[in-house]
Amino acid sequence: MAENSNHDVVIIGGGHNGLAAAAYLAKAGQDVLLLEKLDHAGGAAVSARAFDGVDARLSRYSYLVSLLPQEIIDDLGLRIRLARRRYSSYTPDPGSPGRGLLIDNGDAAATAASFASVGAPAAEAAAFDRFYAECRKLTGALWPTMTSPLPTRSEARQLAEAAGADDVWESVIERPIGDAITRGLQSDLVRGVVLTDALIGTFARADSPDLQQNICFLYHLLGGGTGDWDVPIGGMGTVSSELERAAREAGATILTAAEVTRVRPGGTVHYRHDGQERSATADWVLSNVAPVVLDRLRSPEPMPGPGAGAGAGAGAAAVAPVNPNHLREGSQVKVNLLLKRLPQLLDRSIGPEAAFGGTFHINETWTQLDDAYRAAEQGTIPDPLPCEIYCHSLTDPSILSTELQASGAHTLTVFGLHVPDRLVTAENNEAMRTALQAAVVNSLNSVLAEPIEDLLLTGADGTPCIETRTTLDIQRAVGMPRGNIFHGGLDWPFMEDDAPRDTPARRWGVSTDDPRILLCGSGARRGGAVSAIGGHNAAMAVLESLALASEGLASEGLTS
Ligand SMILES: Cc1cc2nc3c(=O)[nH]c(=O)nc-3n(C[C@H](O)[C@H](O)[C@H](O)COP(=O)(O)OP(=O)(O)OC[C@H]3O[C@@H](n4cnc5c(N)ncnc54)[C@H](O)[C@@H]3O)c2cc1C
């Protein structure tokens, strides 16, 4: 006989967004049960000792924070420290890798000289600054709306116009972002640096008509209104563990190793825990899992048994027609490395501390990004593979043991672009992992004075400290369907003018077709990335509904 329990709210999934929702709702006095399939919470916002016997706690999947509002940190009393990076980015010139563009936030003159050194026209540095200053007018206007009910498109546009961002609204929201980049900038390399913001985890071209690249671009610049991407001190796991602490201290029950297997209309959630089938009923069910995973959990068909991939069944029969945007594939390969020391560059004019101190772009010129898209579209791994690299331990050595710090060791995280999930299947996954790792290593070595393989530390089991994750690996590890790091296609942070706004869930962008089931994760409108905004907004929708219900009762004279 299955055990059953009753709650105000059941949350499916303990990613950082589910934890944020749990913390807000428990603080408001709700009885909250959160069910997490894995043996730990955090989802894709976790730190892990990835290499056998090596005391390095890597941000295993997500690594930088931009979109987490200070308001949420303050509301929940989170002890999170974010460090700003001095260098914005370094991009070697693939045609001549002995030189590169270093954008140094602390030295405008050196940055201007660096633009000249890669052959950019004289006015390019100023044009680059102007481009981002214009974008900041738009992001500065929209950022404060992220933790409020959704504005309509017209309302958002009015906010932009009031901030003097009419032109940039046209460029970023209405037309493919490629137009603005090619109009504003001349250099192939500089255009590429800007375009990467539109392509993280998103398989699109600069001129794709569905504008997914524009939405991705907007989110990459939106955080704090400035688009700074900061380093979470202690690693990404600190963000989730602080949210978990806040939720537990507020009284939420967090059950790990609890896999939800079915969600029934009426608020009954079935799950497996300790080898037992159990169920929990609630007034509200909040879904931190991706929308297609939720569809599958709500499907009348039986769920696959334990051991099936977390995203298993994504795309299978669902209760309502699946929104095609929810099925969008992920498009990246993730590689973590632990090095004896930072590598020397072919560009002798720049030390590795500066080059790896910001985002290191490799083989990401405008032309290379477009060539890579075409190669992937034709079913091959791009060569060279466009990659973004970041070194956590330069900004925050605390993720390494004192011995590793003293030895000069460093972590590197690589995010390879334009590897759409369509290239990866259950049958070829291992071979693809090997091939993608080789592609990343080749791309990296194309700008180094020494092979990166020679610098890898070795784990206690004798294997080199390098781990590679395909889109399928990510689906299996944390349940992101098709390895999509945003749980599906992104949506604009506003609703269309004619969209219904009749319920709190719709106003907050967290609704499903069942009024008792809300999205509280990356799949909520505005939920993508490590932001806790999906969790916050779902919690606000529940609390607003409760307030409206109690006002209704009061006005009918039914409360004391
Ligand atoms: C490689 C990679 C790099 C990234 N880099 C960044 C970055 O640098 N900065 C950034 O802001 N964002 C980044 N992202 C995106 C970011 O990590 C996600 O948008 C964010 O973690 C989503 O959080 P979430 O809480 O909504 O969902 P998730 O983190 O996906 O958590 C969902 C949770 O639900 C659980 N679950 C799944 N199925 C079930 C079930 N049946 N029953 C119970 N529990 C279940 C999962 O185990 C998981 O814990 C990256 C993502 C990836 C994969």
The ligand as a MOL file (V3000), in Angstrom:
LIG
                    3D

  0  0  0     0  0            999 V3000
M  V30 BEGIN CTAB
M  V30 COUNTS 53 58 0 0 0
M  V30 BEGIN ATOM
M  V30 1 C 26.8450 22.6900 -19.3690 0
M  V30 2 C 25.9880 23.8040 -18.8650 0
M  V30 3 C 26.5340 25.0570 -18.6580 0
M  V30 4 C 25.7460 26.0970 -18.2170 0
M  V30 5 N 26.3220 27.2970 -17.9180 0
M  V30 6 C 25.6010 28.2540 -17.3150 0
M  V30 7 C 26.2240 29.3860 -16.7490 0
M  V30 8 O 27.4450 29.4990 -16.7350 0
M  V30 9 N 25.4380 30.3280 -16.1760 0
M  V30 10 C 24.0700 30.2160 -16.1330 0
M  V30 11 O 23.4140 31.1270 -15.6290 0
M  V30 12 N 23.4530 29.1260 -16.6220 0
M  V30 13 C 24.1800 28.1370 -17.1890 0
M  V30 14 N 23.5810 26.9830 -17.5990 0
M  V30 15 C 22.1030 26.8850 -17.5060 0
M  V30 16 C 21.6650 26.6290 -16.0780 0
M  V30 17 O 22.4780 25.6610 -15.5000 0
M  V30 18 C 20.2190 26.1440 -16.0300 0
M  V30 19 O 19.3860 27.0470 -16.7390 0
M  V30 20 C 19.7430 26.0290 -14.5950 0
M  V30 21 O 20.5890 25.1920 -13.8440 0
M  V30 22 C 18.3450 25.4900 -14.5600 0
M  V30 23 O 17.9680 25.3780 -13.2170 0
M  V30 24 P 16.5990 24.7160 -12.8210 0
M  V30 25 O 16.5410 24.6950 -11.3430 0
M  V30 26 O 15.4840 25.3720 -13.5240 0
M  V30 27 O 16.6520 23.2330 -13.4090 0
M  V30 28 P 17.7150 22.0510 -13.2900 0
M  V30 29 O 19.0210 22.5660 -12.8380 0
M  V30 30 O 17.6670 21.3460 -14.5920 0
M  V30 31 O 17.1250 21.1180 -12.1610 0
M  V30 32 C 16.0310 20.2400 -12.4020 0
M  V30 33 C 16.0560 19.1890 -11.3250 0
M  V30 34 O 14.9600 18.3020 -11.5090 0
M  V30 35 C 15.4040 16.9890 -11.1760 0
M  V30 36 N 14.5030 16.0130 -11.7920 0
M  V30 37 C 14.4180 15.6610 -13.1040 0
M  V30 38 N 13.4640 14.7260 -13.2760 0
M  V30 39 C 12.9410 14.4740 -12.0430 0
M  V30 40 C 11.9080 13.6040 -11.5750 0
M  V30 41 N 11.2220 12.7910 -12.4030 0
M  V30 42 N 11.6370 13.5860 -10.2460 0
M  V30 43 C 12.3000 14.4090 -9.3810 0
M  V30 44 N 13.2990 15.2420 -9.7950 0
M  V30 45 C 13.5880 15.2860 -11.0980 0
M  V30 46 C 16.8060 16.9460 -11.7400 0
M  V30 47 O 17.5660 15.9020 -11.1780 0
M  V30 48 C 17.3110 18.3370 -11.3570 0
M  V30 49 O 17.9050 18.3320 -10.0790 0
M  V30 50 C 24.3520 25.9040 -18.0060 0
M  V30 51 C 23.8110 24.6350 -18.1700 0
M  V30 52 C 24.6100 23.5880 -18.5890 0
M  V30 53 C 24.0070 22.2230 -18.7320 0
M  V30 END ATOM
M  V30 BEGIN BOND
M  V30 1 1 1 2
M  V30 2 1 2 3
M  V30 3 2 2 52
M  V30 4 2 3 4
M  V30 5 1 4 5
M  V30 6 1 4 50
M  V30 7 2 5 6
M  V30 8 1 6 7
M  V30 9 1 6 13
M  V30 10 2 7 8
M  V30 11 1 7 9
M  V30 12 1 9 10
M  V30 13 2 10 11
M  V30 14 1 10 12
M  V30 15 2 12 13
M  V30 16 1 13 14
M  V30 17 1 14 15
M  V30 18 1 14 50
M  V30 19 1 15 16
M  V30 20 1 16 17
M  V30 21 1 16 18
M  V30 22 1 18 19
M  V30 23 1 18 20
M  V30 24 1 20 21
M  V30 25 1 20 22
M  V30 26 1 22 23
M  V30 27 1 23 24
M  V30 28 2 24 25
M  V30 29 1 24 26
M  V30 30 1 24 27
M  V30 31 1 27 28
M  V30 32 2 28 29
M  V30 33 1 28 30
M  V30 34 1 28 31
M  V30 35 1 31 32
M  V30 36 1 32 33
M  V30 37 1 33 34
M  V30 38 1 33 48
M  V30 39 1 34 35
M  V30 40 1 35 36
M  V30 41 1 35 46
M  V30 42 1 36 37
M  V30 43 1 36 45
M  V30 44 2 37 38
M  V30 45 1 38 39
M  V30 46 1 39 40
M  V30 47 2 39 45
M  V30 48 1 40 41
M  V30 49 2 40 42
M  V30 50 1 42 43
M  V30 51 2 43 44
M  V30 52 1 44 45
M  V30 53 1 46 47
M  V30 54 1 46 48
M  V30 55 1 48 49
M  V30 56 2 50 51
M  V30 57 1 51 52
M  V30 58 1 52 53
M  V30 END BOND
M  V30 END CTAB
M  END
